[in-house]
């Protein structure tokens, strides 16, 4: 194949970064490693520690070996930004889980109002495309599978050198037309609507999070979430939302739980035009057995204490939803609507006349037996008791990367109190601010369902108590 027609880049920089965590919106770079290749020849290797201007978490230090003492005298990114940009200029940006490294550099340049963009080649995606029979494509798996050497794993220059060696192996061992076709598909940029910024696709991260689409005059159209922000947002912007969106923003999260909680919070507070949601004046309802009548009360959850909620069944967006659920259960189990309190008037219930009630309204079925059947019918809806002593911070690690790098060790701290979501912290200062909130927050049916599902799937939770600041009388 003619060199002018090939998709194989002749000018690449293999990049690896070490960072204080996995979220480019919060965390900072601690080390940069670059290996530049032109026309198949190594032309430069360069690396530098970077002072991140914030503490390196202990678990990150243990993972990378880069300590606060090591970076104390290192240059800040602002001091090397022009040099780094010059070394990347005109080259394809190649990295393992490339959007992670690319998004961090873009964030650092953006803080300095320095424009930067490049074609991006992800060697994780390249490995997956070329070797689909293998399940794992993190850097350790690539090293083992291809017999690569690495004298400084989890250090920026050491890992960048591994990527260069991997590239050399591919050039020698993969058929030219196969490699060319694979690279062409990976390097082709996505098509975005003309009215969105040209560099938007470069900004979008690969990991989990929430996003917002805005229309004319900054009207909020839609709130969504995904375990892969970039893939979901690009697909929607090329499809359903191709014509109406004028601006977007997003927030990376450590994992799926954080994305679900934030999505629910944004929808409830910001009320986007095209998300399904409860009417603005509605409040969640539940079912509670009446004290003496054998009936079922429909009661607003906001009127109940956490202790009272433990006697209740089901969480519904409105009284109408709760009533419909109760009627559906009653009809399915041949329960008496009159005893339940769903019918008024003298005599038997209408269902008895249709042969769909066992006669509790006339004494044919003992009320004690009917009450037992009601409890059995509702048992699957019984509200869970709060399984913690009080307000907690639930730690969610960033597990999306799967590349074996320090990014996978980042974490969010979700502050929760009796099925209420108060917010998410990424520092002790943010955690203290959330701990200082006086109210427990509004009981949200969606938050309850999200947490119950998460707790059932993850029995070994990583949490710590958070004591609310006492309210002075």
N, C-alpha and C positions, 0 to 999 in steps of 0.2 A: 504494500500500500504506500502511495506517495506520502511523504512527510507532511505536505501541505494539507492533505485530506484527513490525516489521522486525528483522532480525538485524544490521543495520549499527550498530556501536557509536557512541554519541553522546559518549562520553568516552574518549579514547585518549591514551596517551603514546608517542610514537615515541622509541625508545631506541637508542643506540649506545654501545658501550664499546671502549676500547683497552686491551690487556692485555699482560703480559709473555710470553704464550704461549697455547697453545690448550687447556690442560687445567685446569678449574676446581679440581681437587683439589690442584694444585701451584702454578699461576700466580696472579697477582694483577692487579687493575685499575690502570691508569695514567691513565685519563681517562673521565669520564662526560659524555654529552650527552643532553639531554631536550628534546623539543618536545611540548607538551601542547595538545590540541585538544578543545574542548567545543562540541557542537551545530554542528559544521562550522566553528567559528571558532578561529583561533590565539589562545590565551590566555597562553602563556608559553614562552620559550626559556631554557634554563639549561645551563651546563656548568662543569666543574671538573677540573683536573688532580688526580691522586691520587698520593700517595707510596706505592708498592707495598711498601715495606719490604724490598726486595730489588733486586739489580741488574737493569737492563733489558738483555737480550742485544743484541749489536751488530746482528744481522740484523733484530731487531724495531725497533730505533732507526732503521735505514736505511729500513724499510718505513713507519713511522708518522711519523718525524721527531721523536718524543718522546724526549728524552735523559734520562740520569740527572741532569744538572744542572738540567733544567727541572722535575723532580718533587721535587728535594731539599727545597725549601721549601714544597711543596704539602701540604695536609692529608692525614693518613692517613684511610682509609675510615671508621674508627671515629669520626672527628671530624665526618663529614658524613652518617653512616648515618641518623640520625633525620630529617635534612632530605630526603635522597633518598627514604626511605620515605614521607614525607609528600607529596612531589610525585608519587609513583606511586599513592597511595591512591585506591581506588575506580575506577581506570581500566583499560582493556584495555591490556596490555603488548604493544606492537607493535615488532618488530625484524626485521632481515634475518638469516636463520638464527637465529630467535628463541631456540631452546633454548640456544644458545651464550651469548648475553647474559644470559638468564634464569638459567641455571645459575651463572654467575659472581656475579650479584647475590645469589642464594640462598646461595651458599657464603660470601660476605662477611657477610651477615646472620647466617648460622648460627654463624660464628666469634664473633659478639657475642651469641649467644643471643637474637636478635631475630626473631620470627616474621614471615614475609612470604610471601604467595602472591597470584597474580593470574591472570585469564584471559589466555591468550597467543595472539597472532596473528602468525604467521610470514609475512612478505611474500615470502619465496622461494616458499613453498608457494602463496600467493595468486597469484603470477605464473605458476607452473606450471599451476595449475588454470584460470586465465583465458586463458592463451596457450600451450596445449599444443603448438602447431606449432613453437615455438622450442626449440632445444636448450639454450641457456644462460640462466640466470636469476640469475647473480651480480649484484652491484650495478653493476658497470661495464656489463654487458649491458643491465640495466634502464635505466640513464642514457642509453645510446646509442639504444636502441630507442624510448624515449618522449620523447627530446629534452629531458631534464632538465638542470638546471644544478647544478654543485657547485663552490663556491669553496674547499673545504678537504677534499679526498678523503683518506680514512684518518685523519681527525680526527673525534672523537666528535660534536660539534655539526654539523659539515659534513655528515656522513653521515646524521644524524638529520633534518636539513632535507631531504635528498634523499627520504627515506622519506615525509615529509609531502607533498612535491610530487607524488610518485608516487601517494599516496592521493587527492589532489585531482584528478589526471588520471583515476583510475579512477572517482571519483564522477561526473565529467562525461561520460566516454566509454563506460562499460560500462552496459548495460541494467540498470535497477534490480532486476528480478526475478532476473537472472543473478548480479549481485553479492551480492544477499541470500542466495540459495541457496548460493553458494560460501562466504560467511562463516559461515553456519549450520553447514555441515559441518565447517569448520575450527575453530570455537569450541566445538563440542560436546566435552566431556571424555570420556575413555575410562572404561569401566566396569571397576572392580577388585573382587576378592573383598572381602567386608565385613570380614574379619579383618586386612586390610592397612591401613596408614595412609592416610587420605583424601588426603593431599597427595603420595603417592608418585609419581604420574604427572608431577607438576611437577618432581620431582627428577631424573628419568631423562634422561640426555644423548642427543643424536641420533647421536653419532659411534661409532667402534669401541671395543671393549673386551671384558672378560670379566665374568661375573656368577655369583652363587651363590644357590640357593634352599635355604632351611632349613625343616625341619618342626618337630614338637613337640620341646621341650627342646633346641632349637638343633641338632638332628641335620642334618648336611649331606646334602641330597637329590640335588642336581644342580649341575654346573658347566657353563656354556655360554659361547659367544662369539658375537659378531656385528659386522658393520660398521655396524649401527645398533642400539645397545643398546636404545633406547626402543621401537622398533618390534618387535624380537624379544621383549623381556621382556613387553611389554603383550600381544602375541599369545599367548604361552605362558601367562601368568597368566589370560587369558580362556578358555584352552582346556584342554590336558592338565593343567596345574598349578593349576586354579582352586580346587580343594578342599583340597589338602594343604599349601600353602606358608603358613608363619606369619611369615617374615621374608626379606628379600632384601638383598644388597649387591652392589656392582659396582666395577670399576676401569676407568677410561678409559685407552686406549692411543693412541699416535700413529697407528697403522695396523694393517693385517691381520696382519703378521708378529708384532708384539708381542702381539696378542690370541691368536694360535695358540700362541706360546711360553708365555705365561702360563697359558692353558687347560691345556696339557699338563703344566706344572709343578704346577698346583693339583690336577689329577686324580691325578697320581702321588703327591704328598705327602699329600693330604688324603683321598683315597679316598672320594668321594661314593657314596651307595648306588645311584644309578641311572645312572651312567656306565659304559660298557663299558671294561674295563681288564684288564690281565694279573693273574693271581693274585699275592698279596702276596709269595710266596717265589720267584717266577720271576725269571730274569734273561735278558737278550737273548742270542741265539746267532747265529752266522754259519757259513758253510761255508768250509773251507780245504783246498786240494789237499794230499794226503799227499805226503811228501817223495819216496818211492820206489815206492810200490805202485800208483800211478795211481788210488787211491781218493779219497774225499772225507771229511774229518773234520768233525764238528759240534762246535763249540767255543764256550764262553762268551766273550762279547766282553770281559768284565771281566778275563780272563786274558791279554789281548793288548795289546801296546804299539801306539801309533799307527802305527809303521813296519810292524808285523806285520799290522795291519788292511788295509794296502794290497794284500796278497796274497789277500784274502778276498772272498767273494761273498754278498750279501744280508744283511739285518738282520731278525731275527725275534724275536718276543716270548718265545719259549720253544724248548727243544730239540724238543718235539713239533711245533711249527709249522715249524721248519727241516727236520725229517725228512720231513714231509708234502710240503713244497715240493720237496725233492730227489727224492722218489718220483714226484711228478707230472711233473717235468721228464724223469726217466729213462724213464718210460713213454711220454711224448709223443715223445721222440727215439730210442726203441729202444736205450737205453743199458743196459749190463750191471749189474744190481743187485749181483751178486757182486763184480765188480771195484770197484765203487763202495764196497763195504763194507756194503751194506744187507742182504745175505744171507750166511748161514754154511753150512757143510757141504761134503761132497765132490761132485765132478762139476760138471755145468753148472748154470746158474741156471734157475729155473722159467720165466722169460720166454722162454728159448731153446726150450724144449719147446712153447711156445705160438706160436712164430714171431714173437716180439716182441723179440728180442735178436739182434744181428748176429754173435754168437759170440766175443766177446773172452774169455769165460771158458774157451773150449776151444781158443783159438789160431786159430780161423777168421778173426777180425778182428784184425789186428796191434794190440798194446796202444798203440803210438804213435799210430795212427789213432784208436783209441777215446779216448785222452787228448785229442787235438785236438778231437774232437767234443764231449767234455765241456766243454772251455774255450769252444767256440763256443756251446754251449747255455746256459752260465752267464754269458756275456759281458755281457748286459744288466743283470745283478745286481752287477757288479763295484763294490766300494765306492770311492767317490770319495776321493781324497787331500785332506787339508785344504789349501785354496788360499792360506793366509796363513802368514806366518813364525812365528806363535804366537798368543797371546791377543790378541783385538781388541775394540774397541768399534764396533759397526755402527750407524750413524745412520739412523733411520727418521723422515722428516718426516711431519707431520700433514697429509695431503692430502685428508681426507674432506670438508672444509668446502665447497670449490668456490665460495665466495662472494667470493674475492679479498681476504679480510681477513687481519689479522695472525695469526689463529688457524691459518691454513694453514701457518705457518712454525714451529710448535712441533715438537719432536723428542724421541724416546727414543733412548737409547744402550744397545743390547743387548750385553752382555758375553759373548763366546763363546770357547771354547778347545777346539780339536780335536773339534768336533761336540758339545760339551757347552754347555748354557746355564747361565750362572752367575747371571743376574739382569739387571735393567734399571735404568739410572741416568738421572736427570733433572738432576743437578748434578755438579759436579766432586768434591764431598765423597762423594756416593754412588758415583761412579766409582772413587774412591780406595779405598773400602771393598770394592768388588767385586774390585779389582786385588789386594787384600791376601789374598784367599782362597788357601789353600795348595793344595788339591786341584783337579784338573781337573773334578771332578764326575762323576756317573754317566752313562755313555753311554746315551742314551735313543733307542730306535728311532724314536719319533715325532718327536723333535727333529731327528734326522738327515734324515728324509724332508722335514720342513718346510723345513729350510735348503737341501737340495739343490734342491727345487722353487723356492724363492725365488731362489737364485743363478742358476738357469737362466732365470728370467723377468726378472731384473734384472742384466744383465751389468756395468753401471756402478755399482758399490757405493760408498757413502760410508763409509769405515772408517778407523780409526786404530789403531796398535799400542798395547797396554796391557801394561806389564811387570809380572808378578807380583812381589810383595815377596819377596826372598830369605828362605829359611828358615834361621835360625841353627843351626849344629851345636853 
